[in-house]
């Protein structure tokens, strides 16, 4: 029984809802009943640019999808209401509903649905779309279509130019960042090569140089050992060799006097020997002879002294000292060479220890530079493309434009006439 009761309840509810809808839409329908008599048309050029198109001929051609996109952009609620605010149609509608302010919102919504229903956009040819609109009077049809098409073209051009400008600025920013990063990497590579100039050489050549340095050090050690042994032998020869040669010079007269005193001294000693055979040593005669002998011996010693001595450098010692000096200079030169070789060896050994890390860092920087250079090159090409697109759009070579403005219709649509359909 309860199920049979649902049927009359649903019928009564549907009847009530239908009457409410009629009461709600009757004023709107009454005011819009005479708004679909005249058709106005215009032609819009839809030459859309594509990224990478260097010529307008290479741009995308309109299609049914383009017409749909134009329709959606042109008939957005906010843009339609903003455009209609400047028309006599909206003023007339608002005058009609001044007495009933509650109907304004519903009337605007109904008007929007009517405009969306009575506006037709279809492709025409390869670059154009035909826009048609049905209005109540010729002026209203012309005015509505004119403001809709003009507003759409202005907004589309503004949007495309803004988009192109933003894309250009974004790519330019990426290009500047890539250029800065590339410059930074070049600077880091240059600094690494400046701090480590050996990086310009291969590790094998550095190892070969280290081997040559070690061989040179062994040779220098042998030469230094030989020179020092020679110095030791020279020192042994120099020790007993006098520095100066002394030459004694005597007067010839003193030489003759010394000979005479020597002869007399010999006679006195002979006479004393004869006396000692017969006399005692303490005899006065013997003592007198002894006294005279001492006097002559003193005179002989005095006469035998040289008057002066001449000292001259010993040429043998001078030669030995000169040879020693030359050897010492050679040894100092060899020691200096050895010191330089030791420093070179230490530097090469230290460098060969850190060479793997330097090679790794250099390889990383070079790979990063190559990747950045590739990004910079691609970004530069992209910037050229978007810059061409930006210039084309700014000059109005492509995009949307009205080639045939809205015309005032000269007559109404007949009973058998049909408006253009999507």
C-alpha positions as CSV (number, residue, x, y, z in Angstrom):
1,X,0.0,0.0,0.0
2,X,2.8,2.4,0.8
3,X,4.3,1.9,-2.6
4,X,1.0,2.9,-4.3
5,X,1.0,6.1,-2.3
6,X,4.4,7.2,-3.6
7,X,3.0,7.6,-7.2
8,X,0.5,10.3,-6.5
9,X,2.9,12.1,-4.1
10,X,5.6,12.2,-6.9
11,X,3.0,13.5,-9.4
12,X,1.9,16.3,-7.0
13,X,5.5,17.2,-6.2
14,X,6.5,17.4,-10.0
15,X,3.5,19.6,-10.7
16,X,4.4,22.0,-7.9
17,X,8.1,22.2,-9.0
18,X,7.0,22.9,-12.6
19,X,4.8,25.7,-11.5
20,X,7.6,27.1,-9.3
21,X,10.0,27.0,-12.3
22,X,7.4,28.7,-14.5
23,X,6.9,31.4,-11.9
24,X,10.6,31.9,-11.6
25,X,11.5,32.1,-15.3
26,X,8.3,33.8,-16.5
27,X,9.6,37.4,-16.0
28,X,12.9,36.5,-17.6
29,X,11.3,34.8,-20.5
30,X,8.9,37.8,-20.9
31,X,11.8,40.2,-21.1
32,X,13.9,38.0,-23.4
33,X,11.1,36.8,-25.6
34,X,11.9,39.3,-28.4
35,X,15.8,39.1,-28.3
36,X,16.4,36.6,-31.2
37,X,15.4,38.2,-34.6
38,X,18.5,39.7,-36.2
39,X,21.9,38.1,-37.0
40,X,25.2,40.0,-37.1
41,X,28.5,38.4,-38.2
42,X,32.2,39.2,-38.2
43,X,35.4,37.4,-39.3
44,X,38.4,37.0,-37.0
45,X,41.8,36.0,-38.2
46,X,43.2,33.3,-35.9
47,X,46.9,33.1,-37.0
48,X,48.3,31.5,-33.8
49,X,52.1,31.5,-33.4
50,X,53.9,28.4,-32.4
51,X,57.3,28.2,-30.7
52,X,60.0,27.8,-33.3
53,X,58.0,29.3,-36.2
54,X,60.3,31.9,-37.8
55,X,57.6,32.9,-40.3
56,X,53.9,33.6,-40.0
57,X,53.3,31.0,-42.7
58,X,54.7,28.3,-40.4
59,X,52.2,29.2,-37.6
60,X,49.4,26.8,-36.6
61,X,46.3,26.9,-38.8
62,X,42.8,27.2,-37.2
63,X,40.8,24.1,-36.8
64,X,37.6,23.0,-35.1
65,X,39.5,22.8,-31.9
66,X,40.7,26.4,-32.4
67,X,37.1,27.5,-32.9
68,X,36.1,25.8,-29.7
69,X,38.9,27.5,-27.9
70,X,38.0,30.9,-29.3
71,X,34.4,30.3,-28.2
72,X,35.4,29.4,-24.6
73,X,37.6,32.4,-24.3
74,X,35.2,34.8,-25.9
75,X,32.1,33.6,-23.9
76,X,33.6,33.5,-20.4
77,X,31.0,34.9,-18.0
78,X,33.1,37.6,-16.5
79,X,34.3,38.9,-19.9
80,X,30.8,38.7,-21.4
81,X,29.3,40.7,-18.5
82,X,32.2,43.2,-18.6
83,X,31.8,43.7,-22.3
84,X,28.0,44.0,-22.2
85,X,28.2,46.6,-19.5
86,X,29.1,49.0,-22.3
87,X,26.1,48.2,-24.5
88,X,22.7,49.6,-24.8
89,X,21.3,46.1,-24.3
90,X,22.4,45.8,-20.8
91,X,21.1,49.3,-20.0
92,X,17.8,48.5,-21.5
93,X,17.5,45.2,-19.6
94,X,18.4,47.0,-16.3
95,X,15.8,49.7,-17.0
96,X,13.2,47.0,-17.5
97,X,13.9,45.3,-14.2
98,X,14.4,48.5,-12.1
99,X,11.1,47.9,-10.5
100,X,12.0,44.4,-9.6
101,X,15.7,44.4,-8.4
102,X,15.5,40.8,-7.3
103,X,15.2,39.7,-11.0
104,X,18.5,41.4,-12.0
105,X,20.8,38.6,-11.2
106,X,18.5,35.9,-12.7
107,X,18.1,38.1,-15.8
108,X,21.8,38.5,-16.3
109,X,22.3,34.8,-16.0
110,X,19.5,34.1,-18.5
111,X,21.0,36.8,-20.8
112,X,24.4,35.1,-20.5
113,X,22.9,31.7,-21.4
114,X,21.0,33.3,-24.3
115,X,24.2,35.0,-25.6
116,X,26.2,31.8,-25.3
117,X,23.4,29.9,-27.1
118,X,22.9,32.4,-29.9
119,X,26.6,33.0,-30.6
120,X,28.1,30.7,-33.3
121,X,31.8,30.3,-34.1
122,X,32.8,28.2,-37.1
123,X,36.1,27.8,-39.1
124,X,36.2,29.5,-42.4
125,X,39.1,28.8,-44.7
126,X,42.6,28.2,-43.4
127,X,43.1,31.3,-41.2
128,X,39.7,32.6,-40.2
129,X,36.7,31.9,-38.0
130,X,33.2,33.3,-38.6
131,X,31.5,34.7,-35.5
132,X,27.7,35.2,-35.7
133,X,25.2,36.5,-33.1
134,X,21.4,36.7,-33.0
135,X,19.9,39.8,-31.5
136,X,16.5,41.5,-31.1
137,X,17.4,44.6,-33.2
138,X,20.0,45.3,-35.8
139,X,21.8,47.8,-33.6
140,X,21.8,45.5,-30.6
141,X,23.0,42.5,-32.6
142,X,25.8,44.6,-34.1
143,X,26.8,46.2,-30.8
144,X,26.9,43.0,-28.8
145,X,28.9,41.2,-31.5
146,X,31.2,44.2,-31.8
147,X,32.0,44.4,-28.1
148,X,32.3,40.7,-27.7
149,X,34.8,40.3,-30.7
150,X,36.7,43.5,-29.8
151,X,37.0,42.5,-26.2
152,X,38.1,39.0,-27.1
153,X,40.8,40.2,-29.6
154,X,42.1,42.8,-27.1
155,X,42.2,40.3,-24.2
156,X,43.8,37.6,-26.5
157,X,46.5,40.0,-27.8
158,X,47.2,41.3,-24.3
159,X,47.3,37.8,-22.9
160,X,49.6,36.5,-25.7
161,X,51.9,39.5,-25.4
162,X,52.0,39.1,-21.6
163,X,52.7,35.3,-22.0
164,X,55.3,36.0,-24.6
165,X,57.0,38.6,-22.4
166,X,56.9,36.4,-19.4
167,X,58.3,33.5,-21.4
168,X,61.0,35.7,-22.8
169,X,61.9,37.1,-19.4
170,X,62.0,33.7,-17.9
171,X,64.3,32.3,-20.6
172,X,66.4,35.4,-20.4
173,X,66.8,34.9,-16.7
174,X,67.8,31.2,-17.2
175,X,70.2,32.4,-19.9
176,X,71.8,34.9,-17.5
177,X,72.0,32.3,-14.8
178,X,73.6,29.8,-17.1
179,X,76.1,32.4,-18.3
180,X,77.0,33.3,-14.7
181,X,77.5,29.7,-13.8
182,X,79.6,29.1,-16.9
183,X,81.7,32.1,-16.0
184,X,82.1,30.9,-12.4
185,X,83.2,27.4,-13.6
186,X,85.7,28.9,-16.0
187,X,87.1,31.0,-13.2
188,X,87.4,28.0,-10.9
189,X,89.2,26.0,-13.6
190,X,91.6,28.9,-14.3
191,X,92.2,29.3,-10.6
192,X,92.9,25.6,-10.2
193,X,95.4,25.6,-13.1
194,X,97.0,28.8,-11.7
195,X,97.5,27.2,-8.3
196,X,98.6,23.9,-9.7
197,X,100.4,24.6,-13.1
198,X,101.6,21.0,-13.1
199,X,98.1,20.0,-14.0
200,X,99.0,21.0,-17.6
201,X,101.4,18.0,-17.6
202,X,100.5,14.4,-17.5
203,X,101.1,12.3,-14.3
204,X,103.4,10.0,-16.3
205,X,105.7,12.8,-17.3
206,X,105.8,13.9,-13.7
207,X,106.7,10.4,-12.6
208,X,109.5,10.3,-15.2
209,X,110.8,13.6,-14.0
210,X,110.8,12.3,-10.4
211,X,112.9,9.3,-11.5
212,X,115.3,11.7,-13.3
213,X,115.6,13.8,-10.1
214,X,116.3,10.7,-8.0
215,X,119.0,9.6,-10.4
216,X,120.5,13.1,-10.4
217,X,120.6,13.1,-6.6
218,X,122.5,9.8,-6.5
219,X,125.0,11.2,-9.0
220,X,125.4,14.4,-7.0
221,X,126.0,12.4,-3.8
222,X,128.8,10.4,-5.5
223,X,130.4,13.6,-6.8
224,X,130.2,15.3,-3.4
225,X,131.8,12.2,-1.8
226,X,134.7,12.2,-4.2
227,X,135.3,16.0,-3.8
228,X,135.3,15.7,0.0
229,X,137.8,12.8,-0.1
230,X,140.1,15.0,-2.2
231,X,139.7,17.8,0.3
232,X,140.8,15.4,3.1
233,X,143.9,14.4,1.2
234,X,144.8,18.0,0.5
235,X,144.4,18.8,4.2
236,X,146.8,16.0,5.0
237,X,149.3,17.5,2.5
238,X,148.9,21.0,3.7
239,X,149.5,20.3,7.4
240,X,153.3,19.7,7.2
241,X,153.9,22.2,4.4
242,X,155.1,25.6,5.7
243,X,153.4,28.7,4.6
244,X,156.6,30.7,4.2
245,X,160.2,30.0,3.0
246,X,162.8,31.7,5.2
247,X,166.1,32.8,3.6
248,X,169.1,34.1,5.9
249,X,171.4,36.7,4.6
250,X,175.0,37.3,6.1
251,X,177.7,40.0,5.6
252,X,180.8,38.6,3.8
253,X,183.2,40.3,6.3
254,X,181.5,38.6,9.2
255,X,182.0,35.3,7.4
256,X,185.8,36.0,7.1
257,X,185.9,37.0,10.7
258,X,184.1,33.9,11.8
259,X,186.6,31.8,9.8
260,X,189.5,33.5,11.5
261,X,187.9,33.2,14.9
262,X,187.2,29.5,14.2
263,X,190.9,29.0,13.4
264,X,192.2,30.7,16.5
265,X,189.7,28.8,18.6
266,X,191.0,25.6,17.1
267,X,194.6,26.6,18.0
268,X,193.6,27.4,21.5
269,X,191.8,24.1,22.0
270,X,194.9,22.3,20.6
271,X,197.2,24.2,23.0
272,X,194.9,23.4,25.9
273,X,195.0,19.8,25.0
274,X,198.9,19.8,25.0
275,X,199.0,21.6,28.4
276,X,196.6,19.2,30.0
277,X,199.1,16.4,29.2
278,X,201.6,18.0,31.6
279,X,199.4,20.3,33.8
280,X,196.4,19.8,35.9
281,X,193.0,21.2,34.9
282,X,193.0,23.7,37.7
283,X,196.3,25.1,36.7
284,X,196.2,28.8,36.1
285,X,197.5,28.4,32.6
286,X,194.8,25.9,31.7
287,X,192.1,28.1,33.3
288,X,193.4,31.0,31.3
289,X,193.2,29.0,28.1
290,X,189.6,28.0,29.0
291,X,188.7,31.6,29.5
292,X,190.1,32.6,26.1
293,X,188.3,29.6,24.5
294,X,185.0,30.8,25.9
295,X,185.7,34.3,24.6
296,X,186.4,33.0,21.1
297,X,183.4,30.7,21.1
298,X,181.2,33.7,22.0
299,X,182.8,35.7,19.2
300,X,182.3,32.8,16.8
301,X,178.6,32.6,17.8
302,X,178.2,36.3,17.3
303,X,179.9,36.2,13.9
304,X,177.8,33.2,12.8
305,X,174.4,35.0,13.3
306,X,172.8,36.2,10.0
307,X,172.2,39.9,9.8
308,X,168.6,39.5,8.4
309,X,166.0,36.9,7.3
310,X,163.9,37.0,4.0
311,X,160.5,35.2,4.1
312,X,158.7,34.3,0.9
313,X,155.4,32.5,0.4
314,X,155.7,28.8,-0.3
315,X,154.5,28.2,-3.9
316,X,153.7,24.6,-3.1
317,X,151.4,25.5,-0.3
318,X,149.8,28.3,-2.4
319,X,149.1,25.7,-5.1
320,X,147.6,23.3,-2.6
321,X,145.4,26.0,-1.0
322,X,144.2,27.2,-4.4
323,X,143.3,23.6,-5.3
324,X,141.5,23.2,-1.9
325,X,139.6,26.5,-2.5
326,X,138.4,25.3,-6.0
327,X,137.3,22.0,-4.5
328,X,135.4,23.8,-1.8
329,X,133.6,26.0,-4.3
330,X,132.8,22.9,-6.4
331,X,131.5,21.1,-3.3
332,X,129.3,24.1,-2.4
333,X,127.9,24.2,-6.0
334,X,127.2,20.5,-5.9
335,X,125.5,20.9,-2.4
336,X,123.3,23.7,-3.8
337,X,122.3,21.6,-6.8
338,X,121.5,18.7,-4.4
339,X,119.4,21.0,-2.2
340,X,117.5,22.2,-5.3
341,X,117.0,18.6,-6.4
342,X,115.8,17.6,-2.9
343,X,113.2,20.4,-3.0
344,X,112.1,19.3,-6.5
345,X,111.8,15.7,-5.4
346,X,109.8,16.7,-2.3
347,X,107.5,18.9,-4.5
348,X,107.0,16.2,-7.1
349,X,106.3,13.5,-4.5
350,X,103.8,15.8,-2.7
351,X,102.2,16.7,-6.0
352,X,101.9,13.0,-7.1
353,X,100.2,12.3,-3.8
354,X,97.5,14.9,-4.4
355,X,97.3,14.4,-8.2
356,X,94.4,11.9,-8.0
357,X,92.3,14.3,-6.0
358,X,93.2,17.2,-8.4
359,X,92.4,15.1,-11.4
360,X,89.0,14.2,-9.9
361,X,88.2,17.8,-9.1
362,X,89.4,18.9,-12.6
363,X,87.3,16.2,-14.2
364,X,84.2,17.2,-12.1
365,X,84.7,20.9,-13.0
366,X,85.1,20.1,-16.7
367,X,82.1,17.8,-16.8
368,X,80.0,20.5,-15.0
369,X,81.3,23.1,-17.4
370,X,80.4,21.0,-20.4
371,X,76.9,20.3,-19.0
372,X,76.5,24.1,-18.2
373,X,77.8,25.0,-21.7
374,X,75.2,22.6,-23.3
375,X,72.5,24.1,-21.1
376,X,73.7,27.6,-22.1
377,X,73.7,26.8,-25.8
378,X,70.2,25.2,-25.6
379,X,68.9,28.1,-23.5
380,X,70.4,30.6,-26.0
381,X,68.6,28.8,-28.9
382,X,65.4,28.8,-26.9
383,X,65.8,32.5,-26.1
384,X,66.2,33.3,-29.8
385,X,63.0,31.3,-30.6
386,X,61.0,33.0,-27.8
387,X,62.4,36.4,-28.7
388,X,61.3,35.9,-32.3
389,X,57.9,34.9,-31.0
390,X,57.8,37.9,-28.7
391,X,58.7,40.3,-31.5
392,X,56.2,38.8,-33.9
393,X,53.4,39.1,-31.3
394,X,54.5,42.6,-30.3
395,X,54.4,43.7,-34.0
396,X,51.0,42.0,-34.4
397,X,52.2,39.7,-37.3
398,X,50.4,36.7,-35.8
399,X,47.6,36.2,-33.3
400,X,44.0,37.3,-33.4
401,X,42.7,40.2,-35.4
402,X,39.3,41.3,-36.8
403,X,39.5,41.4,-40.6
404,X,35.8,41.9,-41.1
405,X,34.1,43.8,-38.3
406,X,30.6,43.2,-37.2
407,X,28.0,44.4,-39.7
408,X,24.6,45.7,-38.9
409,X,22.0,43.2,-40.2
410,X,19.7,44.4,-42.9
411,X,16.9,42.0,-42.3
412,X,15.5,39.4,-39.9
413,X,15.9,35.7,-40.3
414,X,13.0,34.1,-42.1
415,X,11.0,31.1,-40.9
416,X,13.2,28.8,-43.0
417,X,16.5,30.5,-42.2
418,X,18.9,28.9,-39.8
419,X,21.8,30.6,-38.1
420,X,25.4,29.3,-38.6
421,X,26.1,26.3,-36.4
422,X,29.2,25.1,-34.7
